[in-house]
Amino acid sequence: MIPPRIKNVKAHENYTLELEYSNGEKKLYDMNKQLDYSWFIALKNIAYFMLAKSVETTVEWPNGEDMDPNELYFNSIVMS
Protein backbone atom coordinates (compact mmCIF):
# COMPACT_ATOMS: atom_id res chain seq x y z
CA MET A 1 0.00 0.00 0.00
CA ILE A 2 1.24 3.48 -0.86
CA PRO A 3 0.56 5.88 2.01
CA PRO A 4 -1.30 9.15 1.39
CA ARG A 5 0.73 12.23 0.50
CA ILE A 6 2.03 14.38 3.33
CA LYS A 7 0.50 17.85 3.16
CA ASN A 8 2.52 19.33 5.98
CA VAL A 9 5.26 18.35 8.41
CA LYS A 10 6.27 20.13 11.58
CA ALA A 11 9.48 19.12 13.35
CA HIS A 12 9.58 19.43 17.14
CA GLU A 13 12.60 19.90 19.42
CA ASN A 14 12.03 16.49 21.02
CA TYR A 15 12.83 14.86 17.63
CA THR A 16 9.25 14.10 16.70
CA LEU A 17 7.51 14.89 13.45
CA GLU A 18 3.92 16.06 13.30
CA LEU A 19 2.52 14.82 10.00
CA GLU A 20 -0.62 15.99 8.26
CA TYR A 21 -1.74 13.73 5.41
CA SER A 22 -3.81 14.56 2.35
CA ASN A 23 -6.61 12.29 3.63
CA GLY A 24 -6.99 14.48 6.74
CA GLU A 25 -5.12 12.20 9.14
CA LYS A 26 -2.74 13.79 11.64
CA LYS A 27 0.01 11.61 13.08
CA LEU A 28 3.08 11.95 15.29
CA TYR A 29 6.29 10.07 14.48
CA ASP A 30 9.14 9.72 16.99
CA MET A 31 12.54 9.99 15.25
CA ASN A 32 14.61 9.31 18.40
CA LYS A 33 15.08 5.64 17.54
CA GLN A 34 16.47 6.55 14.11
CA LEU A 35 19.15 9.01 15.28
CA ASP A 36 21.81 6.38 15.99
CA TYR A 37 21.83 5.09 12.41
CA SER A 38 24.70 6.56 10.40
CA TRP A 39 22.33 7.79 7.65
CA PHE A 40 20.56 10.03 10.18
CA ILE A 41 23.52 11.15 12.36
CA ALA A 42 23.29 14.77 11.08
CA LEU A 43 19.73 14.96 12.40
CA LYS A 44 21.08 14.97 15.97
CA ASN A 45 21.79 18.65 15.31
CA ILE A 46 18.40 20.04 16.31
CA ALA A 47 18.70 23.08 14.04
CA TYR A 48 19.21 20.76 11.07
CA PHE A 49 16.42 18.40 12.21
CA MET A 50 14.03 21.35 12.24
CA LEU A 51 14.60 21.80 8.47
CA ALA A 52 12.40 18.78 7.69
CA LYS A 53 10.08 19.26 4.73
CA SER A 54 7.33 17.19 3.17
CA VAL A 55 8.00 15.70 -0.25
CA GLU A 56 5.04 13.72 -1.62
CA THR A 57 4.67 10.68 0.67
CA THR A 58 7.76 11.23 2.80
CA VAL A 59 9.84 13.68 4.83
CA GLU A 60 13.22 14.90 3.63
CA TRP A 61 16.13 17.05 4.87
CA PRO A 62 18.46 19.31 2.80
CA ASN A 63 21.32 16.79 2.47
CA GLY A 64 19.02 14.05 1.16
CA GLU A 65 18.15 12.18 4.32
CA ASP A 66 14.62 10.85 4.01
CA MET A 67 12.25 8.43 5.67
CA ASP A 68 10.52 5.37 4.30
CA PRO A 69 6.90 6.46 3.72
CA ASN A 70 5.54 3.19 5.14
CA GLU A 71 7.64 3.62 8.29
CA LEU A 72 6.24 7.10 8.80
CA TYR A 73 2.64 6.17 8.13
CA PHE A 74 2.33 2.80 9.87
CA ASN A 75 4.60 3.47 12.87
CA SER A 76 3.27 6.85 13.91
CA ILE A 77 0.66 7.66 16.53
CA VAL A 78 -2.70 9.07 15.44
CA MET A 79 -3.28 12.53 16.89
CA SER A 80 -6.76 13.62 17.92
Buried (B, 14 or more C-beta within 10 A) or exposed (E): EEBBBBBEBEBBEEBBBBBBBEEEBBBBBBBEEBEEEEEBEBBEEEEBBBEBEBEEBBBBBEEEBBBEBEEBBEEBEEEE
